[in-house]
Amino acid sequence: MATKVFLSTCSDPLDPEDAKISVFDRGFLYGDSVYETMRTAGGHPLELRRHLDRLRRSGDGIGLEIPFSDQQLGDAIARTHAATGNEESYVRLVVTRGSGRVMLDPRHSEDPLLVVIVKPIELPPPEAYERGIAAVIVGITKNLGTSLDPTIKSGNYLNNILALRQAIAAGGDDAIMCNPEGAVSEGATSNVFMVQDGRVLTPSLRTGLLPGITRQAVCELATAAGAPVEETTIMPAQLRAADEVFLTSSVRGIMPVTRLDGQQVGDGHAGPVTRRLHEAYLQYVERAKAEAIALGY
Ligand SMILES: Cc1ncc(COP(=O)(O)O)c(C=O)c1O
C-alpha cells in the first residue's frame, strides 16, 4: 500500500516527498481552489461522473475555468491509483487557480494546477458503524449563499475547521453546523439526516449546504426502498429529539450519531433505519465494485 501524488506540472505520479508545489500557489495562499474527495470501489472512483460534475460547478462558482478534460482528470486518477498498487484508495482531486504574484486579484494567476493525492483508504472499523460518534451542534454557522456559497466545494475550509475545533473542545468527534437563520445545515465534512417516527428527514438544499454525492445516493436508495427522504427545514431542537441521526460522506458512507450535544440519541447505538440504509449503501458500493471490475477498470 502506498501514497502517490500526481501534479499537472509533472508527467508521472510522484512519491509524496517529491510532490512539491509553489509557495505562490493561490490554493496555498488563499484557499483559492476547488476539490473533490472520493473513494474507489473495484479500483475505480465511486460516482466519478457526479464528482467531476460537482468539481466543474464549484469551479464555475468561483470563476475558475478548469482547463483539464474529464478524460484527463479520470486518467490522472487512474494512473495515480495504479502507481500506488492499492486495492482500494482514497482520492483527493484539487484544482487551484495556480501561482502568480502575491496579490489577491485573481487576474494575476497563471495556469491552474491539478493535484491528485491517492492514498490507502482508511475506513472506520465495522464496530464504529454500530457504536456511532458523538456530534455537537456548534455556534459557528454556514455562510450565507451570497457569501462563499456552501454549495461550492472550495479549498477554503476554515469555517468548517473552526466548527470542528468547537465540537472537539465540547467533547465531540464531529460538528454539525446551522445556517445563519439557525436551521440545521450539515456536518463539517458530511450531510446530516434524522429519523423521526420512521420518517427520514434531511435539510433541504435551500438551507445552504453542499449537495453531497452520498446524500444523493442515500435519497435514491431510500426512494428505491419505498421510503423517500423528506427534504425540509430541521431546527436543532428537532435534531436533538430525533430517534436516529446519521451523517453521510463519500469516505465514511453512513455514520450513525449516537450522542448529540452530550445526550444519547435513541438507545445510544445505531438505530434500525440507519442500519438498513447503511446495509443498502454497502450493497450499492459492492455493485459499483462489481461493475468496475466487469468494465475492466
Ligand atoms: C461540507 C461538506 N458537506 C457534505 C459533504 C459530503 O459530501 P459527499 O457525500 O459528496 O462526500 C462533504 C464532504 O467532504 C463536505 O465537506
The ligand as a Tripos MOL2 file, in Angstrom:
@<TRIPOS>MOLECULE
LIG
   16    16     1     0     0
SMALL
NO_CHARGES

@<TRIPOS>ATOM
      1 C1        -19.1580   20.4800    3.9150 C.3       1 LIG1
      2 C2        -19.4340   19.0970    3.3870 C.ar      1 LIG1
      3 N1        -20.7120   18.6710    3.3240 N.ar      1 LIG1
      4 C3        -21.0160   17.4520    2.8520 C.ar      1 LIG1
      5 C4        -20.0120   16.5710    2.4460 C.ar      1 LIG1
      6 C5        -20.3720   15.2060    1.9380 C.3       1 LIG1
      7 O1        -20.2910   15.1620    0.5430 O.3       1 LIG1
      8 P1        -20.0230   13.8260   -0.2550 P.3       1 LIG1
      9 O2        -21.1120   12.8660    0.1160 O.co2     1 LIG1
     10 O3        -20.1090   14.2360   -1.6760 O.co2     1 LIG1
     11 O4        -18.6850   13.3260    0.1400 O.co2     1 LIG1
     12 C6        -18.6740   16.9860    2.4750 C.ar      1 LIG1
     13 C7        -17.6170   16.0920    2.0160 C.2       1 LIG1
     14 O5        -16.4440   16.3680    2.0780 O.2       1 LIG1
     15 C8        -18.3810   18.2810    2.9620 C.ar      1 LIG1
     16 O6        -17.1110   18.7170    3.0370 O.3       1 LIG1
@<TRIPOS>BOND
     1     1     2 1
     2     2     3 ar
     3     2    15 ar
     4     3     4 ar
     5     4     5 ar
     6     5     6 1
     7     5    12 ar
     8     6     7 1
     9     7     8 1
    10     8     9 2
    11     8    10 1
    12     8    11 1
    13    12    13 1
    14    12    15 ar
    15    13    14 2
    16    15    16 1
@<TRIPOS>SUBSTRUCTURE
     1 LIG1         1 GROUP 0 **** ****
